[in-house]
């Protein structure tokens, strides 16, 4: 079976189940009698596709994701490498990370509203905060699990410390780093949508929450589907980038 068909089959099955449950108003433990069906959601989506505000919301959420995730990726990899390579940095920085890591990013919304001059900056910070920890932790573990023989072989051949870092350590850690980046992207979407629902003035999360407030349940489903498609697309981009960067690995190890 072709890859496209394998992807489409479960989506079509989910759409069929959705239609059957809503068309028949199934009420068991879960109640589907008031859930909008695929036709209602399609009509709402068709109307939104002709609205400029819908695209403004999509772009706002994407911009926040790219900023927050990008900052988290760069700083998380840099700090994770420093912690993994230096006992001094580990002793100074690791305790701060372990104290902050269990704090839910969404719990920082009230503080972000107080500290940042605009809601936009606060939402980007919350996205960054959520995305940072999966990246930094995965980078630390990637540093710890690198085979020592790689560095020893490079050092024996006369490689400098900087050369070893750039051409041995960083490429060798990339598979582990990209595992953290994949997790980080998913967490970023969860937190940016939650922050938009609480304090945003535009964005997909804001649109979804406004639709709920107006009892527009078809709009709520459109928002949910928009979030899912955007999240799927960005996760695919991270995966593709990881495959390209890690092309030196055997195919079954990528």
ZAMARGU-4260 file (C-alpha; in steps of 0.2 Angstrom, whole numbers, plus 5000, padded with zeros to 4 digits):
<rodrens>
0) 5000/5000/5000 | 5007/5017/4995 | 5012/5029/5009 | 4998/5042/5004 | 4985/5028/5005
5) 4991/5023/5022 | 4990/5041/5029 | 4973/5044/5021 | 4965/5027/5027 | 4965/5031/5046
10) 4959/5049/5043 | 4945/5043/5032 | 4940/5030/5045 | 4940/5043/5059 | 4929/5055/5048
15) 4917/5040/5045 | 4915/5036/5063 | 4913/5055/5067 | 4899/5056/5054 | 4890/5040/5060
20) 4891/5046/5079 | 4884/5063/5075 | 4871/5059/5061 | 4863/5046/5073 | 4864/5057/5089
25) 4872/5043/5098 | 4871/5045/5117 | 4880/5032/5128 | 4893/5036/5141 | 4898/5050/5129
30) 4885/5062/5121 | 4886/5065/5102 | 4869/5072/5100 | 4875/5090/5101 | 4892/5088/5093
35) 4892/5096/5075 | 4894/5084/5061 | 4907/5085/5047 | 4895/5094/5035 | 4892/5108/5048
40) 4910/5110/5051 | 4914/5110/5033 | 4902/5124/5030 | 4910/5134/5044 | 4927/5131/5038
45) 4922/5136/5020 | 4916/5153/5027 | 4932/5155/5037 | 4942/5152/5022 | 4935/5168/5014
50) 4938/5178/5030 | 4954/5188/5032 | 4953/5187/5051 | 4955/5168/5050 | 4971/5169/5041
55) 4977/5182/5053 | 4974/5170/5067 | 4984/5156/5059 | 4998/5168/5055 | 4998/5175/5073
60) 5000/5157/5080 | 5013/5152/5068 | 5023/5167/5072 | 5023/5164/5090 | 5027/5146/5088
65) 5042/5150/5077 | 5049/5163/5089 | 5046/5153/5105 | 5052/5137/5097 | 5067/5144/5088
70) 5073/5153/5104 | 5071/5137/5114 | 5080/5127/5101 | 5095/5138/5100 | 5097/5141/5119
75) 5092/5124/5124 | 5105/5116/5113 | 5118/5128/5118 | 5115/5127/5137 | 5112/5108/5136
80) 5129/5106/5127 | 5138/5117/5141 | 5130/5107/5155 | 5134/5090/5147 | 5152/5095/5143
85) 5157/5105/5159 | 5155/5100/5177 | 5156/5118/5183 | 5141/5123/5172 | 5132/5108/5177
90) 5134/5112/5196 | 5129/5130/5193 | 5114/5128/5180 | 5107/5111/5182 | 5098/5114/5199
95) 5090/5130/5191 | 5083/5119/5177 | 5077/5105/5188 | 5068/5118/5199 | 5060/5127/5184
100) 5056/5111/5174 | 5041/5105/5183 | 5032/5121/5183 | 5018/5121/5170 | 5021/5135/5157
105) 5003/5139/5157 | 5004/5143/5176 | 5016/5158/5171 | 5002/5167/5162 | 4998/5179/5176
110) 5016/5183/5179 | 5019/5185/5160 | 5005/5198/5160 | 5013/5207/5174 | 5031/5207/5168
115) 5030/5209/5149 | 5024/5225/5141 | 5013/5217/5128 | 5002/5201/5128 | 5011/5196/5112
120) 5028/5195/5121 | 5021/5186/5136 | 5014/5172/5124 | 5030/5170/5115 | 5039/5169/5132
125) 5027/5155/5138 | 5029/5146/5122 | 5048/5147/5124 | 5047/5141/5142 | 5037/5126/5137
130) 5048/5121/5123 | 5065/5124/5131 | 5066/5110/5144 | 5063/5095/5132 | 5077/5102/5121
135) 5089/5106/5135 | 5086/5089/5144 | 5088/5079/5128 | 5104/5088/5123 | 5111/5084/5140
140) 5107/5066/5139 | 5114/5066/5121 | 5131/5073/5127 | 5132/5060/5141 | 5129/5045/5129
145) 5142/5050/5116 | 5155/5036/5114 | 5171/5043/5122 | 5181/5034/5108 | 5175/5046/5095
150) 5183/5061/5104 | 5199/5051/5108 | 5201/5046/5090 | 5199/5064/5084 | 5211/5070/5097
155) 5224/5057/5092 | 5223/5063/5074 | 5227/5081/5080 | 5209/5089/5080 | 5207/5104/5091
160) 5194/5106/5105 | 5184/5117/5094 | 5185/5106/5079 | 5180/5091/5090 | 5165/5100/5096
165) 5159/5106/5079 | 5163/5090/5069 | 5162/5076/5082 | 5151/5080/5097 | 5138/5091/5089
170) 5134/5079/5074 | 5135/5064/5086 | 5122/5072/5097 | 5110/5077/5084 | 5099/5062/5084
175) 5096/5064/5102 | 5094/5083/5100 | 5081/5081/5087 | 5071/5069/5098 | 5069/5083/5110
180) 5065/5095/5097 | 5051/5084/5091 | 5044/5083/5108 | 5047/5102/5110 | 5036/5106/5095
185) 5021/5097/5102 | 5023/5105/5119 | 5024/5122/5110 | 5008/5120/5102 | 4999/5115/5118
190) 5005/5130/5127 | 5004/5143/5114 | 4985/5138/5111 | 4982/5138/5130 | 4990/5155/5132
195) 4980/5162/5117 | 4964/5156/5125 | 4968/5165/5142 | 4977/5181/5137 | 4977/5182/5118
200) 4968/5195/5107 | 4970/5185/5091 | 4977/5167/5086 | 4969/5150/5083 | 4967/5148/5102
205) 4959/5164/5104 | 4947/5160/5089 | 4943/5143/5096 | 4939/5150/5113 | 4928/5165/5106
210) 4919/5152/5096 | 4915/5142/5112 | 4909/5158/5120 | 4897/5161/5106 | 4891/5143/5107
215) 4898/5141/5089 | 4903/5123/5091 | 4907/5120/5073 | 4919/5135/5075 | 4927/5126/5090
220) 4930/5110/5079 | 4937/5121/5065 | 4949/5128/5077 | 4954/5111/5084 | 4957/5105/5066
225) 4967/5120/5062 | 4978/5117/5077 | 4980/5099/5072 | 4985/5102/5054 | 4997/5116/5059
230) 5005/5105/5072 | 5006/5091/5060 | 5014/5102/5047 | 5027/5109/5059 | 5031/5092/5067
235) 5034/5085/5049 | 5046/5100/5045 | 5056/5096/5061 | 5056/5078/5056 | 5062/5081/5039
240) 5076/5093/5044 | 5082/5080/5057 | 5082/5066/5043 | 5092/5078/5032 | 5105/5083/5045
245) 5106/5065/5052 | 5108/5057/5034 | 5125/5050/5039 | 5116/5038/5050 | 5110/5021/5044
250) 5092/5022/5037 | 5085/5012/5051 | 5093/5022/5065 | 5087/5039/5059
</rodrens>
